[in-house]
Amino acid sequence: MAQEKHTINTNLWIDNYADYLFNYTISRVNNSDLAKDLVQETFFAGLKSAKNFQEKASERTWLVSILKRKIIDHYRKINSKKGQAEVRMNFYNDGENEGNWLEERVPQSWDNASEKNIETVELRQQIDACIDNLPEKYALVFRMKSIHEFATEDICKDLNITASNLWVMIHRARTQLRKCMEDNWFNN
C-alpha cells in the first residue's frame, strides 16, 4: 500500500491552523502574547522551510513539530542564566500590564474559596521556587516532562541524553522537590 502524499498550501495556514496551534501553545506556555509569538515564529519557519516539506506528514503535524521545537527553544532560553536575566528584566519593566492582574483576580466574595485560592497561589509559588532551586538540567527536564508533557523521545533527542538518564534526572528532581516542599511548605 502506497503511503499517502501530503501537500502544503501556505495561503491557508492562518485560517486552517492558527487557532489549533495557539491552543496547543497556550496550554504549554500559559501566556497569550508568548503563544501568539511562538505561533507566528512557527509560520515563518514553515515558510522558510516549505521547500523541505517531505509530504510524509500532514501540514498540521508538520507545523506542530516545528512549534514543539519553538516551545523547547523558549524553555531552553529561559532556563539559561542569560535567559533568566532577560525574563526577569522584561517582567519588571512591563509597564503596559502593570496592575492588570489585580483587576482580573478581584474576589467576588470573601468566603472560604478566596482563602483556598490564596493558598493555591502560595503553593504554586513555593513549587516554582523549589523547581528553580534544582540543578539547571534537572529543572529543565522536570518542566519538559512533568509540566509540559513532552514525549520522552523528544526530550532525549533535544537534550542529547538517554532515556535512562532522563528517568534518573526525573527521579532525582522529584526527590529534591519533595524535600524542598517538606522543608518549606509542610513543616511551616
N, C-alpha and C positions, 0 to 999 in steps of 0.2 A: 504494500500500500504506500503510495507516494505521500510524502509529508506536505501538508497544506502550505502554500506560499502566501505570505502576508505582504501587503504593500503599505506605504505610508502616504498620507496626504496632509502636509503641514498646514494647509489652509483651514483645516477643520479641527486642529488640535484644541484651540481655546474652547470652541463650542462642545466638543466631544469629551474632553478630558480635564479641563481646568477645575471644575467642581470636585471631581473624584480625587485628583492629585492634591487639591487644597485640603480636603477632608482627611486624606491619608496623612498629610504632613502635620496638620494641626493636632492630630492625636499623638504625634511624636515629639513636637517641639512646644506645644501649648502657648504659642504666641502668634497671633493673627498676622502681624506685619512680617515677621520672620517667615511664616509659612508662605505668604504671598511671594516674598523674595525668592525663596527656595524653588517654588513652582516656576517662577519667571526664569531663574537660572537654569532649571531643567529644560524649559522650552528652548532657551538659547543654545544650550549644549546639544540638544537634539537637532536643532537646525544646523549647527556646525558639523555634526557627525552623521547627518542624514544619509550621506553617500556610503557610510559604513554599515547601514542597516542591512542585516543578512536575511531578512524575510523568514526567519525561523520562528519568531515570536510575534504576537500581535503588537500593534502600535502601542496600546496601553501598557502591556507588560514591559515593552522596551523602555517606555518613558518612566515607568515605576522603577525599573532597575537604575536608570540614570538618577532619579530622585533619591533613591536609597543612598547612593554614593554622595550626593549633595548633603544629605542629613548626617551621614557619618563624618564627612569633612567638617561640617559645622561643629559637631561634638568634639572632634579632634582639636579643632581650633580653640574652643573654649576651655578644653582641658589642658592645653599647653599653658605654660606660665605667661607668655605674651598674650595669649587669647584671654586668659582670666583677667589680666590687667585691662585689656580693651573692653571686655564686657562690663567690668566694674565702672570704668570711666564713662562708657556710654549710658549706663544706668543712672548714674548720679548727675549727669549733665543733661538728662532728658527733661527739659522744662515744659515741653508740649503736653506730656501726660501727667505732669506733677499734680497730685491730688485727686486724679480721676478715680483711683482705686477706692477712696473713701466714699464717693457718691455711689459707686457700684455695689458696695458692701454694707450700706447702712441697714441695720437690722429693722425689720418691720415690726417686731415685737420683742420685748425684753423678757422672754420666757427661758426655759431650760435649754431650748435649741440654740440660743445665742451663746450660752456657756459652752455647749458642745462644739460649736463652730470655732470658738476661740481656742479650745483645747485641741481641735483638729489642726488648726493653723500652727499652733505651737509645736505639736507633734511633728508635723511636716517640716518645720524649720529645724527641729532637732535631728530628724533623719537626714536632712540635707547637710547639716553641719557634720554629722558623723560620716557621711559619704565623702564630703570634702576633706576629711582628715585621713582618709585611706591613702595608701600609696597611689600615685597618679594612674598607673596602669590598672590597678585593681578597681579604682573608681570608674575608669573608662569602661572596662569590661563589665562591671556590675550594672552600670547605667544602660549599656547597649543591650545586655541580655535580659536583665530583670525588669527594667523600667520601660525600655523602648521595644523590647521583644524582637530584636534582630535574630535571625537564624544563626545557629551555631556555626554553620559553614561560612556564612558571610563574615562573621566576626573573625574567625580563624584566618580567612583569606585576607581580610583588610588589615589585620594586625600582625600577620605573618607568624601565627602561633598554632600549635597543635590543639586538637580537641581536648586531650587530656590536660594540657597546660591551661586551657581555658577553664576547665572544671576545677582545677586546683586553685586558680585565682578566684573563681566564684566562691568556692568553699572558704578560702581564707578571708575574702571580703565579708562574707556573711558572718563568720566567726568574729571578726573585728567589729562589725556593725552591732552585733548582739552585745558584745562587751561595752561598746560605747553607749548604747542605749540603756543598758543596765546601770552603768555608772552615772549617766547624765539625765535620764528621764525617770526610770522606775525607782531609783534609790533616792530621789529628791523629794 
